[in-house]
Amino acid sequence: MWVKVSPETATGNSTLTITVQENSTDGERSGSVNILMGDASATVAIVQKGKYFTIDNSLLDFTSKGGELKVTLTTNAPWSARKDNAINWLSISPRYGTDNATVKVTASDNASVNNRSANVYFDALGRSVNILVSQKARYLTVDANELLFYSKGGTSNAVTISTDGTYSINCSDKWLTISRNGDSFTVTASENDTKNVRIGKITISLTDLKEGSYSVTLTVTQLNYGGTFLRKDFEEDKDYDSNGSSIGSLTITGYGNDTNYDTSSQSGTKLSVVGFKADTSWDSSTESSAKVTITGFKSDQSLDSTANSSGNMQKNDFSSDSNWN
């Protein structure tokens, strides 16, 4: 019998002591104590909880830098915590206890390009509960994959680096200068007065890795003197400065020294395109009311002569007349 009463008999006023044995199961049990006095009786109900054991996590996720995460145990039983012996990057404290507890799981730095994972086990009441522990590798991202410069050079917009490690920025091209500001940098290209396009590379590399290597390469292209500029995906981008999703494209060739496309002194031709909006083919007046003006061609109907000229042509609302004829 798991319930005991003391004293079992008495005369007059008395205090009864009820003692129950440990319930080593995880089930609740109940009983009662009957008290008799002559023809009168009274019953005392007894309910005893079983053993219980719960944890508040099923996954612990660490960054590559590691750190400490906590697991809360709710129990009224002795428990123990363990990990696989081969796992040396995790530690557990405390590893033993009775009743409720908070267990700290600590992961060391993962200075690697590889994610890693392990299991932590909590044992109580003859059963085991495992928690998956995962740790990310170092990461390194750059918010640009290429930089483009006209032949006259200039300075790029800021390029932002995201990482949880340390890194270096390297470039061996003498015509490029890198200026750092925290986790961003700008690139300045000197003037390219040659007839050849030049291509440079900037390499951003993680420097604190103990296992593996990782780097990101940024390609830098600078147009040649009098070269060709190709711009795609402009859609409604009137300033040609967005990489949003679209199907349009713009190609300008043969501008000579006229890097701003605003002089006729070198090529004898000036091209101006305005108001095209969403008209990516520049052939509709219903959506864009596009206007194309070409001046200075004189008798140069093919627009390919540098001879003096003074002609003028305007085309308004050409709609579907994509050949302007």
PAMIBA-168742 format. One record per residue: residue in three letters; x, y, z negated of N, C-alpha, C in turn. Coordinates in steps of 0.1 Angstrom, whole numbers, padded with zeros to 4 digits, always signed. Each point is the difference from the previous one (the first is absolute). Example, Ala and Ser with C-alpha at 12.3 -4.5 7.8 and 13.67 -1.06 7.14 Angstrom:
<atoms>
ALA+0132-0057-0078-0009+0012+0000+0009+0012+0000;SER-0004+0011+0007+0009+0011+0000-0008+0011-0008;
</atoms>
This chain:
<atoms>
MET+0008-0012+0000-0008+0012+0000+0009+0012+0000;TRP-0003+0010+0009+0009+0012+0001-0004+0011-0009;VAL-0012-0001-0007-0005+0010-0009+0001-0006-0015;LYS+0005+0008-0009+0001-0004-0014-0006+0011-0009;VAL-0007-0004-0011-0007+0010-0009+0005-0003-0014;SER+0004+0011-0007+0004-0001-0013-0006+0011-0009;PRO-0006-0004-0012-0002-0013-0005-0012-0007+0007;GLU-0001-0013-0001-0011-0006+0007-0012-0001-0010;THR+0002+0002-0013-0011+0000-0010+0003+0011-0009;ALA-0011+0006-0006+0002+0011-0010-0013+0003-0007;THR+0000+0007-0011-0012+0004-0008+0000+0015-0001;GLY-0011+0006+0003-0001+0015-0001+0007+0007+0011;ASN+0002+0013-0001+0006+0008+0010+0014-0006+0004;SER+0003-0001+0013+0013-0005+0004+0004+0006+0013;THR+0013+0000+0003+0005+0004+0013+0005-0012+0007;LEU-0005-0002+0012+0004-0011+0008+0012+0004+0010;THR+0010-0008+0001+0010+0002+0010-0001-0010+0011;ILE-0001+0005+0012-0002-0009+0012+0013+0001+0008;THR+0006-0012+0002+0013-0001+0008-0002-0008+0012;VAL+0006+0005+0011-0001-0008+0013+0014-0003+0005;GLN+0002-0012+0006+0013-0003+0005+0002+0007+0014;GLU+0012+0000+0004+0004+0006+0013-0007-0007+0011;ASN-0006+0008+0009-0006-0005+0013+0011+0001+0011;SER+0006-0011+0002+0011-0001+0010-0005-0002+0014;THR-0013+0001+0003-0005-0001+0013-0004+0014+0005;ASP-0004+0000+0013-0004+0013+0005-0015+0002+0000;GLY-0007-0009-0007-0014+0000+0000-0005+0005-0014;GLU-0012+0007+0000-0006+0004-0012-0007-0011-0007;ARG+0000+0000-0014-0007-0011-0007-0009+0007-0011;SER-0010-0007-0004-0009+0005-0010-0004-0011-0010;GLY-0004+0005-0012-0004-0009-0011-0009+0008-0010;SER-0003-0006-0012-0007+0007-0010+0002-0006-0013;VAL-0002+0008-0011+0001-0004-0014-0014+0001-0006;ASN-0005-0011-0006-0013+0000-0006+0001+0001-0015;ILE-0007+0009-0006+0001+0003-0015-0014-0004-0006;LEU+0000-0010-0009-0012-0005-0006-0001+0004-0015;MET-0012+0004-0004-0002+0003-0014-0015-0004-0003;GLY-0002-0012-0006-0013-0005-0003-0007-0002+0013;ASP-0012+0006+0001-0008-0001+0013+0004+0010+0010;ALA+0009+0010-0004+0004+0011+0009+0013-0004+0008;SER+0001+0006+0011+0013-0002+0008+0003+0012+0008;ALA+0013+0001+0004+0004+0011+0009+0011-0006+0009;THR+0001+0006+0012+0009-0005+0010+0009+0011+0005;VAL+0013-0002+0000+0010+0009+0005+0006-0005+0013;ALA-0003+0007+0011+0005-0004+0014+0015+0004+0001;ILE+0008-0009+0006+0014+0002+0002+0004-0002+0015;VAL+0006+0010+0006+0005+0000+0014+0015+0003+0000;GLN+0007-0008+0007+0014+0002+0001+0004+0000+0015;LYS+0007+0011+0003+0005+0002+0014+0011-0010+0003;GLY+0002-0003+0013+0010-0009+0005+0013+0009+0003;LYS+0010-0007+0004+0012+0007+0005-0002+0007+0013;TYR+0007+0011+0002-0002+0007+0013+0013+0006+0004;PHE+0002+0002+0013+0013+0005+0006-0003+0006+0013;THR+0002+0014+0002-0002+0006+0012+0012+0010+0002;ILE+0003+0003+0013+0010+0010+0004-0007+0010+0010;ASP+0005+0013+0000-0006+0010+0008+0006+0002+0013;ASN+0009-0008+0005+0007+0002+0013+0000-0013+0007;SER+0000+0001+0013+0003-0012+0009+0011+0003+0009;LEU+0004+0013+0001+0011+0004+0009+0008+0012-0006;LEU+0013-0001+0000+0009+0011-0003+0008+0004+0012;ASP-0001+0013+0004+0006+0004+0012+0010+0011-0003;PHE+0013-0002+0002+0011+0009-0003+0005+0007+0013;THR+0004+0013-0001+0007+0006+0010+0015-0006+0001;SER+0007+0004+0010+0014-0006+0001+0009+0005-0012;LYS-0004+0011-0006+0008+0005-0011-0002-0008-0013;GLY-0010-0009+0000-0003-0007-0012-0007+0008-0011;GLY+0002-0005-0013-0007+0007-0011-0007-0010-0009;GLU-0010+0005-0007-0007-0007-0010-0015+0000+0002;LEU-0007-0011+0000-0014-0001+0000-0005-0008-0011;LYS-0012+0002-0005-0005-0007-0012-0012-0009+0004;VAL+0000-0011-0008-0011-0010+0001-0007-0001-0014;THR-0013+0002-0001-0007-0001-0012-0006-0014-0002;LEU+0003-0006-0012-0005-0013-0003-0010+0001-0011;THR-0012-0006+0002-0011+0000-0010-0002-0015-0004;THR+0004-0003-0013-0001-0014-0004+0000-0001-0015;ASN-0004-0011-0005+0001-0003-0014+0008-0013-0002;ALA+0008-0003+0010+0008-0012-0001+0015+0003+0003;PRO+0009-0009-0004+0014+0002+0003+0002+0000+0015;TRP+0010+0007+0005+0002+0001+0015+0015+0001+0002;SER+0004-0002+0012+0014+0002+0005+0000+0005+0014;ALA+0011+0007+0004+0001+0005+0013+0014-0005+0006;ARG+0000-0003+0013+0012-0005+0006+0001+0004+0015;LYS+0011-0002+0006+0002+0002+0014+0009-0012+0005;ASP+0001-0001+0013+0009-0010+0006+0014+0003-0004;ASN+0008-0010-0004+0014+0002-0004+0008+0007+0011;ALA-0003-0003+0013+0008+0005+0011-0002+0015+0002;ILE-0010+0006-0006-0003+0014+0002+0007+0008-0010;ASN+0011+0007+0005+0008+0008-0009-0003+0015+0000;TRP-0010+0004+0009-0003+0015+0001-0012+0004-0008;LEU-0006-0010-0008-0011+0003-0008+0003-0003-0015;SER-0005+0008-0009+0001-0003-0014-0013+0002-0007;ILE-0003-0008-0011-0013+0000-0007+0002+0003-0015;SER-0008+0008-0006+0002+0003-0014-0014+0005-0006;PRO-0004-0006-0011+0005-0012-0006-0004-0013+0007;ARG+0006-0011-0003-0003-0012+0007-0008-0010-0008;TYR-0003+0003-0013-0008-0008-0008-0008+0009-0009;GLY-0012-0006-0005-0008+0008-0009-0013-0008-0004;THR-0007+0007-0008-0013-0005-0005-0010+0011+0000;ASP-0012-0002+0005-0010+0010+0000+0003+0010+0012;ASN-0007+0011+0000+0001+0010+0011+0014+0006+0001;ALA+0004+0003+0012+0013+0005+0002+0001+0007+0013;THR+0010+0009+0001+0004+0007+0013+0014-0005+0004;VAL+0001-0006+0011+0013-0005+0005+0005+0009+0011;LYS+0013+0003-0001+0007+0009+0010+0007-0009+0010;VAL-0002+0002+0012+0007-0007+0011+0009+0011+0007;THR+0013-0002+0001+0009+0009+0005+0007-0006+0013;ALA+0000+0008+0011+0007-0004+0012+0012+0009+0002;SER+0011-0006+0004+0012+0008+0003-0001+0006+0014;ASP+0010+0009+0003+0000+0007+0013+0002-0010+0011;ASN-0008+0001+0011+0001-0008+0011+0006+0008+0012;ALA+0013+0001-0001+0008+0008+0010+0002-0009+0012;SER-0011-0003+0007+0000-0009+0011-0010+0004+0011;VAL+0001-0006+0012-0010+0002+0010-0010-0011+0000;ASN+0000-0009-0010-0010-0011-0001-0009+0001-0012;ASN-0013-0002+0002-0009-0001-0011+0003-0013-0008;ARG-0004+0000-0012+0002-0012-0008-0012-0002-0009;SER-0002-0013-0005-0011-0003-0009+0003-0012-0009;ALA-0008-0001-0011+0002-0010-0009-0013-0002-0008;ASN+0000-0010-0009-0012-0002-0009+0004+0001-0014;VAL-0008+0006-0008+0001+0000-0015-0012-0008-0006;TYR+0004-0009-0009-0010-0010-0005-0003+0003-0015;PHE-0013+0000-0004-0004+0001-0014-0007-0013-0004;ASP+0005-0006-0010-0006-0013-0005-0007+0002-0013;ALA-0012-0006-0001-0007+0000-0013-0012-0010+0001;LEU-0003-0006-0011-0012-0009+0000+0002-0012+0010;GLY+0012-0004+0002+0002-0011+0009-0001+0003+0014;ARG-0001+0012+0004-0001+0004+0014+0009+0011+0003;SER+0003+0002+0013+0009+0011+0005-0006+0009+0010;VAL+0002+0013-0002-0005+0010+0010+0012+0007+0006;ASN+0001+0001+0013+0011+0006+0006-0004+0014+0006;ILE+0010+0009+0000-0002+0013+0007+0011+0001+0011;LEU-0005+0005+0011+0010+0002+0011+0007+0013-0001;VAL+0013+0000+0001+0008+0012-0001+0006+0003+0013;SER-0002+0011+0006+0006+0004+0013+0008+0013-0001;GLN+0010+0001+0008+0008+0012+0000+0004+0003+0014;LYS-0002+0013+0003+0003+0004+0014+0014+0003+0002;ALA+0004+0000+0013+0014+0003+0004+0001+0015+0001;ARG+0012+0005+0002+0003+0014+0003-0008+0003+0013;TYR-0005+0013+0001-0006+0004+0012+0006+0013+0005;LEU+0000+0003+0013+0005+0012+0006-0008+0003+0012;THR-0006+0011+0001-0008+0005+0012+0004+0014+0003;VAL-0002+0003+0013+0002+0014+0005-0012+0004+0008;ASP-0005+0012-0002-0012+0004+0007+0001+0005+0014;ALA+0011-0004+0006+0003+0003+0014+0008-0011+0006;ASN-0002-0003+0013+0009-0010+0006+0009+0005+0011;GLU-0003+0013+0004+0009+0006+0010-0002+0016-0001;LEU+0011+0007+0004+0000+0014+0001+0003+0004+0014;LEU-0007+0011+0005+0002+0004+0014+0004+0015-0001;PHE+0010+0004+0008+0005+0014+0001+0000+0004+0015;TYR-0003+0013+0003+0003+0006+0013+0015+0002+0001;SER+0005+0003+0012+0014+0002+0002+0006+0011-0008;LYS-0008+0010-0003+0005+0012-0008+0002-0004-0015;GLY-0004-0012-0004+0002-0004-0014-0010+0006-0010;GLY+0003+0000-0013-0009+0005-0010+0000-0009-0012;THR-0009+0002-0009-0001-0007-0012-0014-0007-0001;SER+0000-0013-0004-0012-0008+0000-0008+0003-0013;ASN-0013-0005+0000-0008+0000-0012+0007-0009-0010;ALA-0004+0002-0013+0005-0009-0010-0004-0014+0002;VAL+0010-0009-0002-0003-0015+0000+0000-0005-0014;THR-0010-0007-0004-0001-0004-0014+0003-0015-0002;ILE+0008-0003-0010+0004-0013-0003-0007-0005-0013;SER-0005-0012+0001-0007-0006-0012+0007-0013-0004;THR+0004-0001-0012+0008-0012-0005+0000-0001-0015;ASP+0002-0012-0005+0002-0001-0015+0015-0004-0003;GLY+0009+0002+0010+0014-0002-0001+0008+0012+0002;THR+0013-0001+0001+0009+0011+0004+0004-0002+0014;TYR+0003+0010+0008+0003-0001+0014+0010+0010+0005;SER+0005-0002+0011+0009+0009+0007-0006+0004+0014;ILE+0004+0012+0005-0004+0004+0014+0013+0002+0007;ASN+0002-0007+0012+0012+0000+0007-0003+0003+0015;CYS+0009+0009+0006-0001+0003+0014+0014+0003+0005;SER+0004-0006+0011+0013+0002+0005+0000+0009+0012;ASP-0011+0005+0004-0001+0009+0012+0003+0014-0004;LYS+0010+0006+0006+0005+0013-0004-0010+0011+0003;TRP-0009-0002+0010-0009+0010+0004-0012+0001-0009;LEU-0001-0009-0010-0011+0000-0010+0005+0004-0014;THR-0008+0008-0007+0003+0004-0014-0012-0004-0008;ILE+0003-0007-0012-0011-0004-0009+0001+0009-0012;SER-0012+0005-0004-0001+0008-0012-0010-0007-0010;ARG+0004-0004-0011-0008-0007-0010-0007+0009-0010;ASN-0012-0004-0004-0007+0008-0010-0009-0010-0008;GLY+0006-0006-0011-0007-0010-0007-0001-0013+0008;ASP-0012-0005+0001-0003-0012+0009-0005+0003+0013;SER+0005+0012+0006-0003+0003+0014+0012+0007+0006;PHE+0000+0000+0013+0012+0007+0007-0005+0005+0013;THR+0007+0010+0005-0002+0005+0013+0012-0003+0009;VAL-0002+0000+0013+0011-0002+0010+0001+0012+0009;THR+0012+0005+0002+0003+0011+0009+0008-0005+0011;ALA-0004+0003+0013+0007-0004+0012+0006+0012+0006;SER+0013+0000+0004+0006+0011+0007-0005+0000+0014;GLU+0003+0010+0008-0005+0001+0014+0007-0010+0008;ASN-0008-0006+0009+0006-0010+0010+0000+0007+0013;ASP+0012+0005+0004+0002+0007+0013+0005-0009+0011;THR-0001-0013-0002+0004-0009+0010-0012-0005+0009;LYS+0002-0008+0010-0010-0005+0008-0005-0014-0004;ASN+0005-0004-0012-0003-0014-0005-0009+0001-0013;VAL-0010-0008+0000-0007-0002-0013+0009-0006-0010;ARG+0000+0004-0012+0008-0006-0010-0009-0006-0011;ILE+0004-0012-0005-0007-0007-0010+0009-0003-0012;GLY-0005+0003-0012+0007-0002-0012-0008-0009-0009;LYS+0006-0004-0011-0006-0009-0010+0003+0005-0014;ILE-0010+0000-0008+0001+0003-0014-0004-0013-0008;THR+0009-0005-0009-0003-0012-0007-0002+0003-0015;ILE-0011-0005-0005-0003+0002-0014+0001-0014-0006;SER+0009-0002-0010+0003-0014-0005-0001+0000-0015;LEU-0006-0011-0006+0000-0002-0014+0014-0004-0005;THR+0004+0007-0011+0014-0002-0004+0001-0007-0014;ASP-0011-0004-0006+0001-0006-0013-0005-0015+0000;LEU+0001-0006+0012-0004-0014+0001+0011-0009-0005;LYS-0004-0010-0008+0009-0011-0004-0001-0012+0009;GLU-0011+0000+0008-0002-0012+0009-0006+0005+0012;GLY+0006-0003+0012-0005+0004+0013+0003+0015+0003;SER-0005+0005+0011+0002+0014+0004-0012+0004+0008;TYR-0002+0013-0001-0012+0006+0007+0002+0014+0004;SER-0003+0003+0013+0001+0014+0005-0010+0003+0010;VAL-0003+0013+0002-0009+0005+0010+0007+0009+0009;THR-0001-0002+0013+0007+0009+0010-0010+0009+0007;LEU+0003+0013+0000-0008+0010+0006+0007+0005+0013;THR-0006-0002+0011+0005+0004+0013-0002+0015+0003;VAL+0010+0007+0004-0001+0014+0004+0004+0002+0015;THR-0010+0006+0007+0002+0002+0014+0000+0015+0003;GLN+0010+0004+0008+0000+0014+0004+0001+0001+0016;LEU-0009+0008+0005-0001+0001+0015+0013+0007+0005;ASN+0002-0003+0013+0011+0006+0007-0004+0014+0005;TYR+0010+0007+0005-0002+0014+0005-0008-0002+0013;GLY-0012+0006+0001-0009-0002+0012-0006-0014+0001;GLY-0002-0006-0011-0005-0014+0000-0016-0001+0000;THR-0005-0011-0004-0014-0004+0001-0005-0002-0014;PHE-0012+0005-0003-0006-0002-0013-0014-0008+0002;LEU-0002-0011-0007-0012-0008+0001-0007+0000-0013;ARG-0012+0004+0000-0008+0000-0013-0013-0007+0003;LYS-0002-0011-0009-0012-0008+0002-0009+0002-0012;ASP-0012-0006+0001-0009-0001-0012-0005+0014-0005;PHE-0001+0010+0009-0004+0013-0005-0015+0002-0002;GLU-0008-0007+0008-0015+0000-0001-0004+0015-0001;GLU-0006+0004-0012-0004+0013-0002+0011+0009-0006;ASP+0012-0004+0000+0011+0006-0006+0005+0012+0008;LYS-0006+0011-0001+0004+0012+0009+0014+0004-0001;ASP+0006-0002-0012+0014+0004-0002+0010-0011+0003;TYR-0005-0012+0004+0009-0011+0003+0009-0004-0012;ASP-0006+0001-0012+0008-0003-0012-0006-0010-0009;SER-0009-0009+0005-0007-0010-0008+0002-0013+0006;ASN+0002-0011-0008+0002-0014+0005-0013-0007-0003;GLY-0012+0006-0001-0012-0007-0002-0004-0008+0011;SER-0009-0010-0002-0004-0009+0010-0007+0007+0012;SER+0005-0003+0012-0006+0007+0012+0005-0008+0012;ILE-0004+0005+0012+0004-0007+0012+0007+0010+0010;GLY+0002+0013-0004+0005+0010+0009+0015-0001+0002;SER+0005+0007+0010+0015+0001+0001+0003+0013+0008;LEU+0012+0006-0003+0005+0012+0006+0014-0002+0005;THR+0003+0003+0012+0014-0001+0005+0003+0013+0007;ILE+0012+0006-0003+0005+0012+0006+0014-0002+0004;THR+0003+0002+0013+0013-0003+0005+0006+0013+0007;GLY+0013+0000+0001+0007+0009+0009-0001+0015-0004;TYR+0000+0002-0013-0001+0014-0004+0013+0008-0001;GLY+0011-0007+0003+0012+0007+0000+0004+0006-0013;ASN+0004+0013-0001+0003+0006-0012-0012+0005-0008;ASP-0012-0002+0006-0012+0006-0006-0006-0010-0011;THR+0007-0001-0011-0004-0009-0011-0013+0003-0006;ASN-0005+0013+0002-0013+0004-0006-0011+0000+0011;TYR+0004-0004+0012-0010+0000+0011-0007+0013+0002;ASP+0007+0011-0001-0006+0013+0001+0007+0010+0009;THR+0009-0005+0008+0007+0009+0009+0001-0006+0014;SER+0001+0009+0010+0001-0004+0014+0014+0003+0005;SER+0009+0005-0008+0013+0004+0005+0008-0012+0005;GLN-0002-0012-0006+0008-0011+0004-0007-0009+0010;SER-0013-0003-0002-0006-0010+0008-0009+0006+0011;GLY-0004+0013-0002-0009+0006+0010-0014-0004-0002;THR-0003-0006-0012-0014-0005-0002-0004+0001-0014;LYS-0012+0004-0003-0005+0001-0014-0013-0008+0000;LEU-0001-0009-0010-0012-0009-0002-0006+0003-0013;SER-0013+0003+0000-0007+0003-0013-0012-0008+0000;VAL-0002-0008-0011-0012-0008-0002-0007+0004-0013;VAL-0013+0004+0001-0007+0004-0012-0014-0006-0001;GLY-0005-0002-0012-0014-0003-0002-0004-0014+0004;PHE+0009-0010+0000-0004-0013+0005-0008-0008-0010;LYS+0001+0003-0013-0007-0007-0011+0002-0015+0002;ALA-0012-0007+0001+0000-0015+0000+0002-0005+0015;ASP+0002+0009+0009+0001-0004+0014+0014-0005+0003;THR+0003-0012-0004+0013-0005+0001+0006-0002+0014;SER-0009+0000+0010+0004-0001+0014+0001+0014+0007;TRP-0005+0010-0008+0000+0014+0006-0008+0001+0013;ASP-0011-0008+0001-0007+0000+0012-0015+0002-0002;SER-0004+0005-0011-0014+0002-0003-0003+0014-0006;SER-0011+0006+0005-0003+0013-0005-0012-0001-0010;THR-0006-0012-0001-0011-0001-0009+0003+0000-0014;GLU+0013-0005-0003+0004-0001-0014+0010+0010-0004;SER+0009+0003+0010+0011+0009-0004+0001+0013+0006;SER-0008+0003+0010+0001+0013+0008+0014+0003+0002;ALA+0008-0010+0005+0014+0002+0001+0004+0011+0011;LYS+0011+0006-0002+0005+0010+0009+0015-0003+0003;VAL+0004+0000+0012+0014-0002+0004+0004+0012+0009;THR+0010+0007-0004+0005+0011+0008+0014-0002+0004;ILE+0003+0001+0013+0014-0001+0005+0004+0012+0007;THR+0011+0007-0004+0004+0012+0007+0014-0001+0005;GLY+0003+0009+0009+0014+0001+0005+0004-0010+0010;PHE-0010-0007+0007+0004-0010+0010+0002+0005+0014;LYS-0006+0012+0003+0001+0006+0013-0004-0011+0011;SER+0009-0003+0009-0003-0009+0011+0004-0014-0004;ASP+0005-0002-0013+0005-0013-0004-0012-0008-0005;GLN-0007-0007+0010-0012-0007-0003+0003-0012-0008;SER+0012-0006+0000+0003-0011-0008+0005+0003-0013;LEU+0002+0013-0003+0005+0005-0013+0013-0006-0003;ASP+0009-0001+0010+0013-0006-0002+0011+0008+0005;SER-0002+0013+0003+0010+0009+0006+0004+0010-0010;THR+0012+0004+0000+0005+0011-0009+0000+0013+0007;ALA-0005+0001+0013+0000+0012+0007-0009+0010-0006;ASN+0003+0013+0003-0008+0011-0006-0015-0002+0005;SER-0009+0002-0009-0014-0002+0004-0008+0010-0008;SER-0013+0001+0004-0009+0009-0007-0014-0004+0001;GLY-0002-0013+0003-0014-0005+0002-0007-0002-0013;ASN-0013-0002+0001-0008-0002-0012-0012-0010+0003;MET-0002-0009-0008-0011-0009+0001-0007-0002-0013;GLN-0013+0000+0000-0008-0003-0012-0010-0010+0003;LYS-0002-0009-0010-0010-0010+0001-0008-0001-0013;ASN-0013+0003+0001-0009+0000-0011-0011-0010+0001;ASP-0004-0006-0010-0011-0009+0000+0000-0010+0011;PHE+0012-0007+0002+0001-0009+0011-0007-0013-0001;SER-0006-0003-0012-0008-0012-0002+0007-0012+0004;SER-0007-0008+0009+0006-0013+0003+0010+0001+0012;ASP+0003+0012+0005+0009+0002+0011+0014-0001-0005;SER+0004-0012-0003+0014-0002-0006+0011+0004+0010;ASN-0003+0001+0013+0011+0003+0010-0001+0015+0003;TRP-0009+0008-0006-0001+0014+0002-0002+0003+0016;ASN-0008-0008+0006-0001+0003+0015-0015-0001+0004;
</atoms>
